[in-house]
């Protein structure tokens, strides 16, 4: 089936209908996912610099290809319900896919940047950004979309860790079985602990969930001492299932493929986080997600509209807790160790900073906020130690931690005052401005 364009002119103007086969619509994304792997396997010596040029050309080409293969039908409301149905959304998503897949290959090179920039350290930072984006997205579902202020976020990180330790270490089961069990356990306990939300709101609910944190913290310490003693939990690196050994780049050793390097963990973290965040995005776009927004805005009005407010609150708590528990299990295996002091209320504040700076009203905010939270401190540390003039100031070196916290606090205040919708809102405004200029230039060229 080939591309077909139908033009229908009426008294109200003209509209074009463009239908594209599903295989052609998916092709830009497949090219975006495969291109970095193919480029990495090609020997470029002595022209190593050409790899960057070819990669940039591919990035632009994939974006243009995704733009041109977008469906258009102004009279079909079903297109508005699809993810990435607009040309600009498709182009940006395809280019993002290519950039994400290229990240581990770029960070895995022996590139030596000037001024001792900590190139190798960024691999771990990127993995933390991915992992915390999952937890922040779950937190955003509860606080941003449903309006339920909860301080029990760290409690469900503990639950995910306990599930991972018990199923993976004590029962000796696969790491891949730990993740769905952690999700089920988090959902069940989240619905149970969400019962106070049926009668409490605002500060009262926040104080009640602080109690949940300390209850689970007591259970975590008792569990740790009973099963693992005072030394904490030491997690073993997980194995890739044997039925995935056919994937290109997988080279099992002695029949096993251990996830024990930053490069390998990147793919595991990115895959699981992407699946979970896409699930949350689809929940938000569903009927249940619209009910969450109605409950957030006004409980009584939502009840008059026929929404079961109690059910919506419990579902929000269950879904958010399930994703946080998965994040906790994943973080524990990635860090390889957990102890009594691994979980505290400060972690809840960290996630709060992430979603407030990133933006409450979108999963994008969790991603931008995680980048802000982890990338900026590393960048500040490098500036303090390596940049001329700054490295000569003794005050910055003596009070390094305090200076970093002060700079981060100032940036948080600036973002909240200047852009209350966070970095995601700033990104959306910039994208819309560029899109308008592009459309205006196209209209001027057509005239």
VMD Tcl script that draws the C-alpha trace (Angstrom):
set ca {
  {0.00 0.00 0.00}
  {1.53 3.32 -0.99}
  {1.12 6.73 0.57}
  {-2.13 8.40 -0.46}
  {-3.07 12.04 -0.20}
  {-6.66 13.19 -0.65}
  {-7.51 16.88 -0.86}
  {-11.02 17.99 -0.06}
  {-11.95 21.63 -0.71}
  {-15.09 23.07 0.81}
  {-16.51 26.48 1.58}
  {-14.68 26.58 4.91}
  {-11.28 26.07 3.32}
  {-9.15 23.11 2.31}
  {-8.01 20.12 4.35}
  {-5.68 17.34 3.36}
  {-6.03 13.76 4.48}
  {-2.84 11.74 4.56}
  {-2.81 8.03 5.31}
  {0.50 6.24 5.83}
  {0.98 2.46 6.18}
  {1.83 1.30 9.70}
  {5.11 -0.24 8.54}
  {6.25 3.09 7.09}
  {5.19 4.97 10.23}
  {7.34 2.67 12.37}
  {10.37 2.74 10.08}
  {11.90 6.04 11.38}
  {11.90 4.70 14.93}
  {13.49 1.41 13.88}
  {16.19 3.33 12.01}
  {16.75 5.53 15.08}
  {17.18 2.49 17.34}
  {19.46 0.59 14.95}
  {21.71 3.40 13.69}
  {24.00 3.80 16.76}
  {24.59 0.04 16.95}
  {25.51 -0.11 13.26}
  {27.79 2.92 13.47}
  {29.56 1.49 16.52}
  {30.40 -1.74 14.66}
  {31.97 0.06 11.68}
  {35.71 0.66 11.79}
  {36.36 4.36 11.07}
  {40.11 4.60 11.63}
  {41.84 6.80 10.73}
  {38.68 8.86 10.17}
  {37.17 8.60 13.65}
  {35.80 12.13 13.44}
  {33.52 11.13 10.59}
  {31.44 9.05 12.99}
  {30.20 12.23 14.69}
  {29.39 13.86 11.35}
  {27.51 10.80 10.06}
  {25.67 10.50 13.38}
  {24.54 14.11 13.21}
  {23.37 13.70 9.60}
  {21.44 10.57 10.61}
  {19.86 12.46 13.50}
  {18.53 15.18 11.19}
  {17.50 12.62 8.54}
  {15.58 10.48 11.04}
  {13.74 13.54 12.33}
  {12.77 14.63 8.82}
  {11.73 11.07 7.92}
  {9.51 10.80 11.00}
  {7.97 14.20 10.23}
  {7.13 13.23 6.65}
  {5.51 9.91 7.64}
  {2.99 11.45 10.06}
  {-0.71 10.85 9.42}
  {-2.95 13.87 8.99}
  {-6.72 13.98 9.07}
  {-8.34 17.05 10.67}
  {-11.72 15.28 10.77}
  {-10.55 12.10 12.51}
  {-10.66 12.54 16.33}
  {-8.98 9.16 16.83}
  {-5.63 10.57 15.72}
  {-5.66 12.99 18.66}
  {-5.76 10.01 21.05}
  {-2.54 8.51 19.67}
  {0.88 9.15 21.14}
  {3.18 11.22 18.93}
  {0.65 11.63 16.13}
  {1.71 15.16 15.13}
  {4.70 15.60 12.78}
  {6.71 17.60 15.34}
  {6.05 15.00 18.06}
  {7.10 12.15 15.81}
  {10.26 13.92 14.66}
  {11.34 14.83 18.19}
  {10.59 11.32 19.51}
  {12.57 9.61 16.75}
  {15.55 11.93 17.28}
  {15.35 11.33 21.04}
  {15.40 7.56 20.47}
  {18.53 7.86 18.35}
  {20.24 10.12 20.90}
  {19.40 7.83 23.84}
  {20.68 4.72 22.09}
  {23.86 6.58 21.14}
  {24.59 7.72 24.72}
  {26.25 4.49 26.00}
  {28.42 4.20 22.89}
  {29.57 7.81 23.28}
  {30.26 7.50 27.01}
  {31.97 4.15 26.48}
  {34.68 5.63 24.26}
  {38.18 6.51 25.46}
  {37.59 10.17 24.67}
  {39.78 12.44 26.82}
  {38.11 15.86 27.02}
  {40.12 18.98 27.88}
  {40.50 20.36 31.39}
  {40.04 16.92 32.98}
  {36.29 16.88 32.43}
  {35.02 13.75 34.31}
  {33.92 11.88 31.20}
  {33.89 8.40 32.77}
  {31.84 9.55 35.79}
  {28.93 10.63 33.62}
  {27.97 7.03 32.85}
  {26.90 6.52 36.46}
  {25.15 9.91 36.50}
  {23.13 8.98 33.41}
  {22.07 5.69 35.02}
  {20.95 7.52 38.15}
  {18.98 10.01 36.04}
  {17.14 7.14 34.37}
  {16.41 5.34 37.64}
  {15.25 8.44 39.50}
  {13.10 9.50 36.54}
  {11.03 6.36 37.13}
  {10.52 7.10 40.83}
  {9.86 10.78 40.15}
  {7.32 9.92 37.45}
  {5.45 7.74 39.94}
  {5.62 10.52 42.54}
  {4.29 12.97 39.94}
  {1.32 10.69 39.21}
  {0.31 10.88 42.85}
  {1.18 14.48 43.76}
  {0.92 16.25 40.42}
  {-2.02 14.51 38.74}
  {-4.09 13.42 41.74}
  {-3.09 16.08 44.25}
  {-2.28 13.62 47.05}
  {0.70 14.81 49.10}
  {2.54 11.72 50.31}
  {5.74 11.40 52.32}
  {5.77 7.60 52.04}
  {7.87 7.52 48.88}
  {10.96 6.14 50.61}
  {8.78 3.52 52.32}
  {7.97 1.92 48.98}
  {11.62 2.07 47.96}
  {12.20 -0.07 51.07}
  {9.41 -2.45 50.07}
  {10.95 -2.90 46.64}
  {14.33 -3.56 48.24}
  {12.89 -6.12 50.67}
  {11.11 -7.93 47.83}
  {14.30 -7.96 45.78}
  {16.34 -9.26 48.71}
  {13.86 -11.94 49.75}
  {12.90 -13.23 46.31}
  {16.31 -12.83 44.73}
  {18.65 -13.80 47.58}
  {16.73 -15.85 50.13}
  {14.48 -17.70 47.66}
  {17.19 -17.70 44.98}
  {14.87 -16.59 42.18}
  {15.70 -14.50 39.12}
  {16.04 -10.74 39.28}
  {13.46 -10.52 36.50}
  {10.90 -12.21 38.75}
  {11.65 -9.73 41.55}
  {10.40 -6.76 39.50}
  {6.77 -7.88 38.92}
  {6.52 -9.20 42.50}
  {7.79 -5.83 43.76}
  {5.13 -4.11 41.64}
  {2.35 -6.32 43.04}
  {3.55 -5.89 46.64}
  {3.86 -2.12 46.19}
  {0.38 -1.86 44.65}
  {-1.23 -3.91 47.44}
  {0.44 -2.00 50.27}
  {-0.07 1.31 48.46}
  {-3.81 0.70 48.29}
  {-3.78 -0.28 51.97}
  {-1.80 2.76 53.10}
  {-3.88 4.94 50.78}
  {-7.01 4.33 52.86}
  {-6.26 7.40 55.05}
  {-6.36 9.47 51.84}
  {-10.09 8.81 51.66}
  {-10.69 11.09 54.62}
  {-7.55 13.27 54.76}
  {-6.17 15.98 52.50}
  {-3.23 18.36 52.30}
  {-1.08 18.68 55.40}
  {-3.09 16.06 57.32}
  {-2.49 13.45 54.63}
  {1.20 14.34 54.49}
  {1.54 13.84 58.26}
  {-0.29 10.51 58.05}
  {2.05 9.26 55.32}
  {5.06 10.29 57.43}
  {3.73 7.77 59.93}
  {3.66 5.17 57.14}
  {7.33 5.93 56.43}
  {8.39 5.22 60.01}
  {6.27 2.08 60.23}
  {7.91 0.63 57.12}
  {11.33 1.87 58.28}
  {10.91 -0.13 61.52}
  {9.93 -3.20 59.49}
  {12.96 -2.69 57.20}
  {15.41 -2.56 60.10}
  {13.90 -5.64 61.76}
  {13.95 -7.50 58.44}
  {17.56 -6.53 57.79}
  {18.81 -7.66 61.21}
  {16.81 -10.89 61.12}
  {17.91 -12.08 57.66}
  {21.20 -10.28 56.91}
  {22.58 -9.08 60.21}
  {24.10 -5.64 60.75}
  {26.22 -5.71 57.60}
  {23.36 -4.88 55.25}
  {22.24 -6.59 52.04}
  {24.71 -7.43 49.28}
  {22.95 -8.00 45.97}
  {24.37 -10.25 43.26}
  {24.55 -8.92 39.67}
  {21.56 -10.26 37.69}
  {21.78 -12.45 34.59}
  {20.24 -11.75 31.24}
  {17.69 -14.52 30.46}
  {19.03 -17.18 28.11}
  {16.21 -16.62 25.62}
  {17.64 -13.11 24.97}
  {21.18 -14.27 24.16}
  {20.41 -14.00 20.44}
  {20.31 -10.16 20.67}
  {23.26 -8.57 18.77}
  {26.07 -7.57 21.10}
  {25.25 -10.24 23.69}
  {28.26 -12.52 24.25}
  {27.53 -14.93 27.12}
  {30.50 -16.19 29.13}
  {30.12 -19.75 30.47}
  {26.46 -19.61 29.48}
  {25.77 -16.45 31.52}
  {25.57 -12.77 30.68}
  {25.95 -10.75 33.89}
  {24.62 -7.21 34.19}
  {27.72 -5.94 35.97}
  {28.93 -2.87 34.05}
  {27.59 0.66 33.56}
  {27.12 -0.05 29.85}
  {24.97 -3.13 30.47}
  {23.02 -1.53 33.29}
  {22.19 1.41 31.01}
  {20.19 -0.84 28.69}
  {18.38 -2.58 31.55}
  {17.53 0.69 33.31}
  {16.48 2.44 30.11}
  {14.24 -0.42 28.97}
  {12.43 -0.87 32.29}
  {12.06 2.87 32.89}
  {10.75 3.47 29.36}
  {8.15 0.71 29.69}
  {6.98 1.96 33.09}
  {6.83 5.64 32.07}
  {4.93 4.82 28.87}
  {2.49 2.85 31.00}
  {2.00 5.88 33.27}
  {1.57 8.17 30.26}
  {-1.17 5.93 28.87}
  {-2.88 5.79 32.27}
  {-2.90 9.59 32.41}
  {-4.43 9.76 28.92}
  {-7.13 7.26 29.81}
  {-10.51 7.75 31.48}
  {-8.91 6.95 34.82}
  {-6.32 9.68 34.29}
  {-9.02 12.26 33.63}
  {-10.69 11.14 36.85}
  {-7.38 11.73 38.69}
  {-7.32 15.31 37.41}
  {-10.93 15.89 38.46}
  {-10.20 14.59 41.97}
  {-7.16 16.85 42.18}
  {-9.11 19.95 41.20}
  {-12.20 19.39 43.37}
  {-13.41 16.28 45.18}
  {-17.04 17.39 45.48}
  {-17.35 18.41 41.83}
  {-15.82 15.09 40.78}
  {-18.42 13.24 42.85}
  {-21.24 15.23 41.20}
  {-19.83 14.22 37.81}
  {-20.24 10.56 38.78}
  {-16.57 9.84 39.55}
  {-15.86 7.38 42.34}
  {-13.42 9.55 44.29}
  {-12.45 6.82 46.76}
  {-11.64 4.40 43.94}
  {-9.61 7.01 42.03}
  {-7.49 7.84 45.09}
  {-6.80 4.20 45.87}
  {-5.92 3.43 42.24}
  {-3.54 6.41 42.17}
  {-1.84 5.26 45.37}
  {-1.61 1.68 44.09}
  {-0.15 2.61 40.69}
  {2.33 5.09 42.12}
  {3.44 2.70 44.85}
  {3.87 -0.14 42.35}
  {6.20 1.94 40.16}
  {8.16 3.21 43.17}
  {8.64 -0.36 44.44}
  {9.97 -1.40 41.04}
  {12.32 1.60 41.18}
  {13.47 0.57 44.66}
  {14.20 -3.00 43.58}
  {16.07 -1.77 40.50}
  {18.09 0.79 42.46}
  {19.09 -1.81 45.06}
  {20.44 -4.23 42.47}
  {22.18 -1.40 40.66}
  {23.87 -0.10 43.84}
  {24.67 -3.70 44.89}
  {24.19 -2.90 48.62}
  {21.62 -1.56 51.08}
  {21.92 -0.86 54.80}
  {19.86 0.57 57.65}
  {20.72 4.14 56.67}
  {19.90 3.77 52.98}
  {16.40 5.23 53.33}
  {15.42 8.46 55.04}
  {12.91 11.29 54.67}
  {15.51 13.37 52.84}
  {15.00 11.11 49.81}
  {11.35 12.18 49.69}
  {12.48 15.80 49.59}
  {14.89 14.93 46.78}
  {12.05 13.52 44.70}
  {9.96 16.57 45.59}
  {12.69 18.87 44.26}
  {12.89 16.78 41.09}
  {9.20 17.05 40.22}
  {8.81 20.67 41.34}
  {11.78 21.89 39.28}
  {11.01 19.54 36.40}
  {7.30 20.33 36.36}
  {4.30 18.85 38.12}
  {1.99 18.41 35.18}
  {3.81 15.89 33.00}
  {6.04 12.85 33.00}
  {8.55 15.01 31.12}
  {9.01 16.93 34.35}
  {10.38 13.82 36.06}
  {13.03 13.48 33.35}
  {14.08 17.14 33.29}
  {14.06 17.29 37.08}
  {16.30 14.22 37.35}
  {18.78 15.77 34.92}
  {18.77 18.95 37.02}
  {19.22 17.06 40.29}
  {22.13 14.83 39.23}
  {23.90 16.57 36.36}
  {24.28 20.03 37.88}
  {26.20 18.95 41.04}
  {28.69 17.02 38.90}
  {29.10 20.02 36.63}
  {29.54 22.36 39.63}
  {32.20 20.09 41.09}
  {34.15 20.10 37.84}
  {33.92 23.90 37.57}
  {35.10 24.31 41.17}
  {38.14 22.08 40.65}
  {39.25 22.79 37.06}
  {38.06 26.15 35.74}
  {40.53 29.03 36.03}
  {39.80 31.69 38.64}
  {37.02 29.60 40.23}
  {39.47 26.88 41.32}
  {41.69 29.56 42.88}
  {38.99 30.70 45.30}
  {39.67 28.96 48.60}
  {36.12 29.54 49.87}
  {34.65 27.26 47.17}
  {36.99 24.39 48.04}
  {36.55 24.67 51.83}
  {32.74 24.81 51.67}
  {32.19 22.74 48.54}
  {29.07 20.90 49.70}
  {27.44 24.02 51.12}
  {28.17 26.02 47.96}
  {26.64 23.32 45.76}
  {23.50 23.21 47.92}
  {23.26 27.01 47.88}
  {23.57 27.17 44.09}
  {20.98 24.42 43.69}
  {18.63 26.22 46.10}
  {19.00 29.49 44.21}
  {18.27 27.74 40.92}
  {15.19 26.10 42.45}
  {13.86 29.50 43.57}
  {14.63 31.04 40.16}
  {12.79 28.25 38.35}
  {9.77 28.46 40.66}
  {9.51 32.25 40.33}
  {10.30 32.53 36.64}
  {8.68 29.29 35.40}
  {6.14 27.82 37.87}
  {5.46 25.02 35.37}
  {9.11 23.94 35.67}
  {11.73 23.00 33.14}
  {9.21 20.93 31.19}
  {7.09 24.05 30.70}
  {10.16 25.98 29.56}
  {10.97 23.21 27.09}
  {7.38 23.16 25.81}
  {7.35 26.93 25.29}
  {10.67 26.87 23.43}
  {9.49 23.99 21.25}
  {6.21 25.76 20.40}
  {8.09 28.95 19.54}
  {10.42 27.12 17.16}
  {7.47 25.25 15.62}
  {5.56 28.48 15.04}
  {8.56 30.07 13.35}
  {8.98 26.98 11.17}
  {5.32 26.99 10.18}
  {5.40 30.73 9.46}
  {8.47 30.28 7.26}
  {6.73 27.46 5.37}
  {3.61 29.61 4.90}
  {5.71 32.53 3.64}
  {7.55 30.26 1.20}
  {4.26 28.84 -0.10}
  {2.90 32.34 -0.74}
}
mol new
graphics top color blue
foreach p $ca { graphics top sphere $p radius 0.5 }
foreach p [lrange $ca 0 end-1] q [lrange $ca 1 end] { graphics top cylinder $p $q radius 0.2 }
display resetview
